[in-house]
Amino acid sequence: NVMLGHSGNRTRVLAEKYVPVAIPAAWSSRVGSWDAFDLDPADALRYMPNAGNPAIEISVAGGLLIFRTLPAGSGGTFVIQPVDDSRGYLRGLGRNMGSAARIFTVDGREELQLLGIRYRRR
């Protein structure tokens, strides 16, 4: 199901209906702030709205698993649909939607890869 917007003779797809899925305990345990750690400084300055300390925050709100760029308002808020304990997908329509969120364990520490950037929990 989608929401359409009509303006004059144009019709656009604005949103899709999303029915939340159960959030696995593994994802719930990841709530909190995560810092990017593998960016070249030149890339961070060019592409990140909060360059210098690119970060995201994972939270649960209204039964949805949410990720938000930090500082708040610097880039957006997105829904992650968990698939299993280590994978999820960004929900929605448009650029980067459908992208994978993946968890890796490196030297006993979880790392999150999202939109080509690696993050570690603060």
C-alpha positions in Angstrom: 0.0 0.0 0.0 1.3 3.4 -0.9 0.2 7.1 -0.3 -0.1 9.1 -3.5 0.1 12.9 -3.9 -1.8 14.6 -6.6 -0.9 18.0 -7.9 -2.4 19.3 -11.2 -2.0 16.5 -13.7 0.9 14.9 -11.7 0.7 12.0 -9.3 3.6 11.0 -7.1 4.3 8.2 -4.7 4.9 9.8 -1.3 5.1 6.9 1.2 4.6 3.3 1.7 2.7 1.6 4.5 4.9 -0.2 6.9 3.7 -2.7 9.4 6.3 -3.0 12.2 7.9 -6.3 12.8 9.0 -7.7 16.1 12.4 -6.2 17.1 14.8 -9.0 18.1 16.5 -8.7 21.5 19.9 -8.5 19.7 18.8 -5.2 18.0 17.1 -3.8 21.1 20.5 -4.3 22.9 22.1 -2.0 20.3 20.1 1.1 21.3 22.5 4.1 21.9 25.0 6.2 20.1 27.5 4.9 17.5 30.5 6.7 16.1 31.9 6.3 12.6 35.5 5.1 12.7 36.7 4.2 9.2 36.2 7.4 7.2 38.9 9.3 5.5 38.8 12.9 6.9 38.4 14.3 3.4 35.4 12.1 2.8 33.9 13.1 6.1 34.3 16.8 5.4 32.8 16.4 2.0 29.9 14.1 2.6 28.9 14.2 6.3 26.7 17.0 7.6 28.2 16.6 11.1 31.8 16.1 10.0 34.4 15.8 12.7 32.4 13.2 14.7 30.0 11.5 12.3 27.6 9.5 14.5 24.2 7.8 14.6 21.8 6.9 17.3 19.7 3.8 17.4 16.5 3.8 19.3 13.1 2.1 19.6 10.0 4.3 19.3 6.4 3.2 18.8 7.5 -0.4 18.0 9.9 0.8 15.3 13.6 0.4 15.2 14.9 3.9 14.4 18.3 5.2 13.4 19.0 8.9 13.4 22.1 10.9 12.3 23.7 13.0 15.1 23.5 15.8 15.9 19.7 15.5 15.6 18.4 17.1 12.4 21.7 16.9 10.6 20.7 14.2 8.1 17.6 12.3 8.9 15.6 9.7 10.8 15.1 6.3 9.3 13.3 3.0 10.1 15.4 -0.2 10.1 13.4 -3.4 9.5 15.3 -6.2 11.3 15.6 -9.4 9.3 17.6 -11.4 11.8 20.0 -10.7 14.7 22.6 -9.2 12.4 20.8 -7.8 9.3 18.2 -5.2 8.7 17.0 -2.9 5.9 16.2 0.8 5.7 12.5 1.1 5.0 10.9 3.8 2.8 11.0 5.1 -0.7 13.7 7.1 -2.3 17.5 7.3 -2.3 19.3 4.8 -0.2 16.1 3.1 1.0 16.4 -0.7 1.0 20.0 -0.4 2.0 21.3 -3.0 4.4 22.3 -2.5 8.0 24.7 -5.2 9.0 26.4 -6.2 12.2 29.8 -7.7 12.3 31.8 -8.9 15.3 35.5 -7.9 15.1 37.8 -8.7 18.0 34.8 -9.4 20.2 33.3 -6.0 19.5 30.2 -5.3 17.5 30.5 -3.0 14.4 27.6 -1.7 12.4 27.9 -1.1 8.6 25.3 1.2 7.2 25.3 3.1 3.9 29.0 2.2 3.4 30.1 3.5 6.8 31.3 1.5 9.8 30.3 2.5 13.3 31.2 1.4 16.8 29.2 1.9 19.9 30.3 4.8 22.1 
